[in-house]
Amino acid sequence: MSTQQSPSDAESSDIGSGDADLEQANLTPGELLRSQRETLELSVKQVADTLNLTMHFIRSLESDSYEKLPGDVFVRGYIRSYARLLRLDPDQLIEIYNAFGDKKQARKQEAIKRYTRRRRDKNRPWVIVSGLAFVLVALALWFFNRAPQSPEPLSSGSPAATAEQAVVNSTDQAISEIAVFESDTGPVAENNLQINWPGDDRLEIIFAEQSWVEVAHEGSDDTYQQAQQSGDHLRVSGSAPFLVSLDNATAATVIYNGRSLDISNNIRSDNSARLNVGM
């Protein structure tokens, strides 16, 4: 007896087999994302609208043109969000991204070494000539300094004028020191962000550096995902538990219902963390 496969089952089957084929093909992170998007028959515009990103960002991710994006923290957040949309494993994509970056950096270092060797061989004659010129200039200065020097004329300024100038200089220095002190102790700007969902629990995240963050809460499809800057203070009200993903976890302070949490045991080797706050 034959059985008919439902569209959802077929789609899941295609995605699973696609992951295996992509791993064997040793594709880059961008090629993985583009191939899976095409398998699911999604357009670049559909992905951009869903992730609330520009089409330029999506094309840059798919072409591995990460230098066109804001920074490494942001790139990791975009890759995670894109992977979830395509039903790929975000952690696996980040591992592939890390390996891709290491290989790219190794190729860049090797190219720099080759360029340096070529420049050194090309400039060797000029180095010799420059060395001889330096020796000649040093000898000329030595002979010049041995010549007798004429005595310097005495200062024509009066003692009173000299004392007055010293007082002025001292006053200017004191004023500048006060100005520097005031600028150093000025208030630090802070960006307060408030997310209000149904519920009485309170979650706060304070960022000391850039970090991508995703927050969801119990019993709702609401999700907040954004790249945060240094000094940002995110406040979320809703129903616990809160599901939190951080790409730069060591730079984040997490507070739940007024109590600071120790998340050090949840931080992974790539500095990311996934938290279940309020369980």
C-alpha positions as CSV (number, residue, x, y, z in Angstrom):
1,M,0.0,0.0,0.0
2,S,1.5,3.4,-1.0
3,T,1.3,6.5,1.2
4,Q,1.1,10.1,-0.1
5,Q,3.7,12.6,1.5
6,S,2.2,15.9,2.7
7,P,3.8,19.2,1.5
8,S,5.1,20.0,5.0
9,D,6.8,16.5,5.2
10,A,8.3,17.0,1.7
11,E,9.6,20.4,2.7
12,S,11.2,19.1,5.9
13,S,12.7,16.2,4.0
14,D,14.2,18.5,1.4
15,I,15.7,20.7,4.1
16,G,17.3,17.8,5.9
17,S,18.8,16.4,2.8
18,G,19.9,19.8,1.7
19,D,21.9,20.3,4.9
20,A,23.8,17.1,4.4
21,D,24.6,18.0,0.7
22,L,25.7,21.5,1.7
23,E,28.1,20.2,4.4
24,Q,29.7,17.7,1.9
25,A,30.1,20.5,-0.7
26,N,32.1,22.5,1.8
27,L,30.2,25.7,0.9
28,T,30.8,29.1,2.5
29,P,28.3,30.6,4.9
30,G,26.9,32.9,2.2
31,E,26.6,30.0,-0.3
32,L,24.8,27.9,2.3
33,L,22.2,30.7,3.0
34,R,21.6,31.4,-0.7
35,S,21.2,27.7,-1.6
36,Q,18.7,27.1,1.2
37,R,16.8,30.3,0.3
38,E,16.5,29.1,-3.3
39,T,15.5,25.6,-2.1
40,L,12.6,27.2,-0.2
41,E,11.8,29.4,-3.2
42,L,12.1,32.6,-1.2
43,S,13.2,35.9,-2.9
44,V,15.8,38.3,-1.5
45,K,13.0,40.8,-0.9
46,Q,10.9,38.4,1.1
47,V,13.9,37.6,3.3
48,A,14.8,41.2,3.8
49,D,11.2,42.2,4.7
50,T,10.9,39.3,7.2
51,L,14.2,40.1,8.9
52,N,13.6,43.8,8.8
53,L,16.9,44.3,6.9
54,T,17.8,45.9,3.6
55,M,18.2,43.8,0.4
56,H,21.8,45.1,0.3
57,F,22.5,43.4,3.7
58,I,21.0,40.1,2.4
59,R,23.1,40.1,-0.7
60,S,26.2,41.0,1.3
61,L,25.6,38.0,3.6
62,E,25.0,35.6,0.6
63,S,28.1,36.8,-1.2
64,D,30.3,36.6,2.0
65,S,31.0,40.4,1.6
66,Y,31.1,40.9,5.4
67,E,33.2,44.0,5.0
68,K,30.2,45.8,3.6
69,L,28.2,45.2,6.9
70,P,28.5,47.2,10.2
71,G,30.8,44.8,12.1
72,D,31.4,41.3,13.3
73,V,28.9,41.4,16.2
74,F,26.2,42.5,13.8
75,V,27.2,39.9,11.1
76,R,26.8,37.1,13.7
77,G,23.4,38.3,14.6
78,Y,22.3,38.6,11.0
79,I,23.5,35.1,10.3
80,R,21.7,33.6,13.3
81,S,18.4,35.3,12.3
82,Y,18.7,34.3,8.7
83,A,19.6,30.7,9.6
84,R,16.5,30.4,11.8
85,L,14.3,31.8,9.1
86,L,15.6,29.1,6.7
87,R,15.4,26.4,9.4
88,L,19.1,25.9,9.5
89,D,21.1,25.4,12.7
90,P,22.4,28.9,13.8
91,D,25.3,27.5,15.8
92,Q,26.5,25.4,12.9
93,L,26.3,28.4,10.6
94,I,28.4,30.5,13.1
95,E,31.0,27.7,13.3
96,I,31.2,27.7,9.5
97,Y,31.5,31.5,9.5
98,N,34.3,31.3,12.1
99,A,36.2,28.8,9.9
100,F,35.6,30.9,6.8
101,G,37.0,34.0,8.6
102,D,40.1,32.0,9.8
103,K,40.9,30.8,6.2
104,K,40.3,34.3,4.8
105,Q,42.7,35.9,7.4
106,A,45.3,33.2,6.7
107,R,45.2,34.0,2.9
108,K,45.4,37.7,3.7
109,Q,48.5,37.3,5.9
110,E,50.2,35.2,3.2
111,A,49.5,37.9,0.6
112,I,50.9,40.6,2.9
113,K,54.1,38.5,3.4
114,R,54.5,38.0,-0.4
115,Y,54.0,41.7,-1.0
116,T,56.5,42.6,1.8
117,R,59.1,40.3,0.3
118,R,58.7,41.8,-3.1
119,R,58.9,45.4,-1.8
120,R,62.0,44.5,0.3
121,D,63.9,43.1,-2.7
122,K,62.8,46.0,-4.9
123,N,63.9,48.7,-2.4
124,R,67.2,47.1,-1.3
125,P,69.4,49.4,-3.6
126,W,67.6,52.5,-2.2
127,V,68.2,51.3,1.3
128,I,72.0,51.2,0.6
129,V,72.0,54.7,-1.0
130,S,69.9,56.1,1.9
131,G,72.3,54.7,4.4
132,L,75.3,56.3,2.7
133,A,73.4,59.6,2.6
134,F,72.6,59.4,6.3
135,V,76.3,58.8,7.1
136,L,77.3,61.9,5.0
137,V,74.7,64.1,6.7
138,A,75.8,62.9,10.1
139,L,79.5,63.7,9.4
140,A,78.5,67.2,8.1
141,L,76.5,68.0,11.2
142,W,79.4,66.7,13.4
143,F,81.9,69.1,11.7
144,F,79.4,72.0,11.9
145,N,78.9,71.5,15.6
146,R,82.6,71.6,16.2
147,A,82.8,75.1,14.9
148,P,83.0,77.9,17.6
149,Q,79.6,79.3,18.5
150,S,78.9,83.0,19.1
151,P,77.5,83.9,22.6
152,E,73.8,84.3,22.8
153,P,72.5,87.9,23.6
154,L,71.0,88.4,27.0
155,S,67.3,88.8,27.3
156,S,66.1,92.4,27.1
157,G,62.9,91.7,29.1
158,S,62.6,93.3,32.6
159,P,62.2,91.2,35.7
160,A,58.8,92.6,36.2
161,A,57.6,91.6,32.7
162,T,59.1,88.1,33.2
163,A,57.2,87.7,36.5
164,E,54.0,88.9,35.0
165,Q,54.3,86.5,32.1
166,A,54.9,83.6,34.6
167,V,51.7,84.5,36.5
168,V,49.7,84.5,33.2
169,N,51.0,81.2,32.1
170,S,50.3,79.7,35.6
171,T,46.7,81.0,35.4
172,D,46.1,79.6,31.9
173,Q,47.4,76.2,32.9
174,A,45.1,76.1,36.0
175,I,42.1,77.0,33.8
176,S,42.9,74.3,31.2
177,E,43.3,71.7,34.0
178,I,39.9,72.6,35.4
179,A,38.3,72.4,31.9
180,V,39.8,68.9,31.4
181,F,38.6,67.7,34.8
182,E,35.1,68.9,34.1
183,S,35.0,67.2,30.7
184,D,36.3,63.9,32.1
185,T,33.7,63.8,34.8
186,G,30.7,64.7,32.6
187,P,27.7,62.4,32.4
188,V,27.8,59.3,30.1
189,A,25.0,59.2,27.6
190,E,22.7,56.2,27.9
191,N,20.1,54.9,25.5
192,N,17.0,53.6,27.3
193,L,14.9,51.2,25.3
194,Q,11.6,50.0,26.7
195,I,9.7,46.9,25.3
196,N,6.2,46.4,26.8
197,W,4.6,42.9,26.5
198,P,1.7,41.5,28.6
199,G,2.9,40.4,32.0
200,D,4.4,41.5,35.3
201,D,7.9,40.2,35.0
202,R,10.8,42.6,34.3
203,L,14.0,41.9,32.4
204,E,16.8,44.4,32.0
205,I,20.0,44.1,29.9
206,I,22.8,46.7,30.1
207,F,25.4,46.7,27.3
208,A,29.0,47.7,27.9
209,E,29.9,47.0,24.2
210,Q,28.2,46.3,20.9
211,S,26.1,43.1,20.9
212,W,23.3,41.5,19.0
213,V,20.4,40.5,21.2
214,E,17.2,38.5,20.7
215,V,14.5,38.4,23.4
216,A,11.2,36.4,23.3
217,H,8.8,35.6,26.2
218,E,6.4,32.9,27.3
219,G,3.1,32.4,25.5
220,S,3.6,34.9,22.7
221,D,5.1,35.1,19.2
222,D,6.6,38.6,20.0
223,T,10.3,38.8,19.5
224,Y,12.8,41.7,19.9
225,Q,16.0,41.4,17.9
226,Q,18.4,44.3,17.4
227,A,22.1,45.2,17.4
228,Q,22.7,47.2,20.6
229,Q,25.4,49.8,21.2
230,S,27.7,50.4,24.1
231,G,25.7,52.2,26.9
232,D,22.3,50.8,25.7
233,H,19.9,49.8,28.5
234,L,17.1,47.5,27.4
235,R,14.1,47.1,29.6
236,V,11.5,44.4,28.8
237,S,8.2,43.8,30.6
238,G,6.3,40.5,30.0
239,S,5.6,37.0,31.2
240,A,8.6,34.8,32.2
241,P,10.4,32.8,31.1
242,F,12.3,35.1,28.7
243,L,14.4,33.5,26.0
244,V,17.5,35.6,25.4
245,S,20.3,35.2,22.8
246,L,23.4,37.3,23.1
247,D,26.4,37.3,20.7
248,N,28.7,39.3,23.0
249,A,27.6,37.9,26.3
250,T,30.6,39.1,28.4
251,A,29.6,42.7,27.6
252,A,26.0,42.3,28.9
253,T,24.6,42.6,32.4
254,V,21.3,40.8,32.9
255,I,18.9,41.8,35.6
256,Y,15.6,39.8,36.3
257,N,13.0,41.4,38.6
258,G,15.6,43.6,40.1
259,R,18.2,40.9,40.7
260,S,21.4,40.7,38.8
261,L,22.1,37.3,37.3
262,D,25.4,35.4,36.9
263,I,25.4,34.2,33.3
264,S,29.1,33.2,33.2
265,N,28.3,29.5,33.1
266,N,26.1,30.0,30.0
267,I,28.8,31.8,27.9
268,R,30.2,29.7,25.1
269,S,33.6,29.6,23.6
270,D,32.6,32.1,20.9
271,N,31.4,34.5,23.6
272,S,27.7,34.0,22.8
273,A,25.0,32.8,25.2
274,R,21.5,31.5,25.2
275,L,19.5,32.1,28.4
276,N,16.2,30.9,29.7
277,V,15.5,33.6,32.3
278,G,12.8,33.1,34.9
279,M,12.2,29.3,34.6
